[in-house]
Amino acid sequence: MALTLGVNSYSTVADADVYFADSLGANAWVNAGLTDKANSLVSASRKVSLYVKGTCKLPLTPPITNLNLIVAVQELALAFLANASLLSSVSTTKVLKRAKAGSVEVEYFAPSSAATALLTKNKVFPDNVQKLLVESECLGSSASISSVIVSGTHGKSNQCDDYGRTQGYY
């Protein structure tokens, strides 16, 4: 399937060519052929589309106006061209979610969306792409953490709705 903006890619080859024209470290893009450029953009778009929330998932109706999302895909496409092993790399990082010792149990969480925390810990994307995706506001979803549960007591304790994640209660 050929690259089609909004259907299987967030960026066109022409737009990526303009973006990388004056960039240092973009030799892999500049030296690649048209087919490889298109294929890397489609592959990068597919990978990004797996991790973004619904309003940012492909297919989208052009024009795509989220510049951070477009640049993230272009940078990921460049990374794929520079290092093809990134296409199949899978993190083996284990994330400790819960620790239990006797009757005491602690469940860890991050005060951000579950998707962002997962991506950050598991290094799904290179750092520059991760930063752009976070700034695009396409990461995260309704899966964000909304309450704190403490176990090991006589019951279940929920965080009161009157308090935010950064404000404690006494």
C-alpha positions as CSV (number, residue, x, y, z in Angstrom):
1,M,0.0,0.0,0.0
2,A,1.3,3.4,-0.9
3,L,1.7,6.2,1.7
4,T,-1.6,8.1,2.0
5,L,-1.7,11.1,4.4
6,G,-4.2,10.6,7.1
7,V,-4.9,6.9,6.2
8,N,-1.6,5.2,7.0
9,S,0.8,8.1,7.7
10,Y,0.8,11.3,9.7
11,S,3.3,12.9,7.3
12,T,4.1,13.0,3.6
13,V,7.6,12.4,2.3
14,A,7.7,15.9,0.9
15,D,6.9,17.4,4.4
16,A,9.6,15.2,6.0
17,D,12.1,16.2,3.3
18,V,11.5,19.9,4.2
19,Y,11.8,19.1,7.9
20,F,15.1,17.2,7.5
21,A,16.6,19.5,4.8
22,D,18.7,21.6,7.2
23,S,19.0,19.1,10.1
24,L,22.2,17.7,11.4
25,G,22.2,14.0,11.8
26,A,19.6,13.4,9.1
27,N,21.9,11.6,6.7
28,A,19.9,8.4,6.9
29,W,16.9,10.4,5.6
30,V,18.7,12.4,3.0
31,N,20.4,9.3,1.6
32,A,17.4,7.1,1.5
33,G,15.3,6.4,-1.6
34,L,11.7,7.6,-2.0
35,T,10.3,4.1,-1.3
36,D,12.3,3.7,1.9
37,K,11.3,7.1,3.1
38,A,7.6,6.3,2.5
39,N,7.9,2.9,4.2
40,S,9.6,4.4,7.2
41,L,6.9,7.0,7.6
42,V,4.2,4.4,7.4
43,S,6.0,2.1,9.9
44,A,6.5,5.0,12.3
45,S,2.9,6.1,11.9
46,R,1.6,2.6,12.6
47,K,3.7,2.3,15.8
48,V,2.7,5.8,17.0
49,S,-1.0,5.0,16.3
50,L,-0.8,2.0,18.6
51,Y,0.0,4.2,21.6
52,V,-2.0,7.4,21.1
53,K,-5.5,8.2,22.2
54,G,-8.5,7.9,19.9
55,T,-8.6,11.4,18.6
56,C,-5.0,11.0,17.3
57,K,-5.3,7.5,15.9
58,L,-5.2,6.9,12.2
59,P,-7.2,7.3,10.0
60,L,-7.5,11.1,10.3
61,T,-8.9,13.7,8.0
62,P,-6.2,15.9,6.5
63,P,-4.9,18.4,7.2
64,I,-3.3,17.0,10.3
65,T,-2.5,20.1,12.3
66,N,-0.8,18.6,15.4
67,L,2.8,19.6,14.6
68,N,4.4,17.7,17.5
69,L,2.6,14.5,16.4
70,I,3.8,15.0,12.8
71,V,7.4,15.8,13.9
72,A,7.4,12.8,16.3
73,V,6.5,10.5,13.4
74,Q,9.2,12.1,11.1
75,E,11.8,11.7,13.9
76,L,10.8,8.0,14.5
77,A,11.0,7.4,10.7
78,L,14.5,8.8,10.7
79,A,15.4,6.6,13.6
80,F,14.0,3.5,11.8
81,L,16.1,4.4,8.7
82,A,19.3,4.9,10.8
83,N,18.8,1.8,12.9
84,A,16.5,-0.9,11.4
85,S,16.7,-3.0,14.5
86,L,14.4,-0.4,16.2
87,L,11.5,-1.8,14.1
88,S,11.5,-5.0,16.1
89,S,13.0,-3.9,19.4
90,V,11.0,-4.9,22.4
91,S,11.9,-3.7,25.9
92,T,12.4,-6.4,28.5
93,T,12.2,-3.8,31.4
94,K,10.1,-5.1,34.2
95,V,8.0,-2.6,36.0
96,L,7.4,-3.2,39.7
97,K,3.7,-2.5,40.2
98,R,3.0,-4.1,43.6
99,A,5.2,-5.2,46.6
100,K,3.8,-7.4,49.4
101,A,5.5,-8.3,52.7
102,G,3.3,-10.2,55.1
103,S,0.0,-8.3,55.6
104,V,1.5,-5.0,54.2
105,E,1.0,-4.4,50.5
106,V,2.1,-1.3,48.4
107,E,0.9,-0.7,44.9
108,Y,2.9,1.9,43.0
109,F,1.5,4.4,40.5
110,A,2.7,7.5,38.7
111,P,0.7,10.8,38.8
112,S,0.3,10.8,35.0
113,S,-1.6,8.8,32.5
114,A,-1.1,5.1,32.6
115,A,0.0,5.1,28.9
116,T,2.6,7.8,29.5
117,A,4.0,6.0,32.5
118,L,4.1,2.7,30.6
119,L,5.9,4.3,27.6
120,T,8.4,6.1,29.8
121,K,9.4,3.0,31.8
122,N,9.5,0.6,28.8
123,K,11.2,2.9,26.4
124,V,8.9,2.2,23.4
125,F,10.2,5.4,21.6
126,P,13.5,7.3,21.5
127,D,13.7,10.2,24.0
128,N,13.1,12.9,21.4
129,V,10.0,11.1,20.0
130,Q,8.7,10.4,23.5
131,K,9.0,14.1,24.4
132,L,7.2,15.2,21.2
133,L,4.4,12.7,21.8
134,V,3.9,13.9,25.3
135,E,3.8,17.5,24.1
136,S,1.3,16.6,21.4
137,E,-1.2,15.7,24.1
138,C,-2.0,12.6,22.2
139,L,-0.7,10.2,24.9
140,G,-2.9,9.4,27.8
141,S,-6.5,8.6,27.9
142,S,-9.3,7.8,30.3
143,A,-6.9,5.2,31.7
144,S,-5.3,7.9,33.9
145,I,-5.2,7.2,37.5
146,S,-8.2,8.6,39.4
147,S,-7.9,7.1,42.9
148,V,-5.4,5.7,45.3
149,I,-6.2,2.4,46.9
150,V,-4.4,1.3,50.1
151,S,-4.7,-2.3,51.1
152,G,-3.4,-4.2,54.2
153,T,-5.9,-2.3,56.4
154,H,-9.3,-3.6,57.5
155,G,-10.8,-2.3,54.3
156,K,-10.3,-0.3,51.2
157,S,-9.4,3.4,51.4
158,N,-10.1,5.6,48.4
159,Q,-8.6,9.1,47.7
160,C,-11.2,11.7,48.5
161,D,-12.4,13.6,45.5
162,D,-11.8,16.9,47.3
163,Y,-8.1,16.5,47.1
164,G,-5.8,16.5,44.1
165,R,-2.7,14.4,43.5
166,T,-0.5,17.2,44.7
167,Q,-2.5,18.3,47.7
168,G,-2.3,16.2,50.8
169,Y,-4.9,15.9,53.6
170,Y,-4.3,15.9,57.3
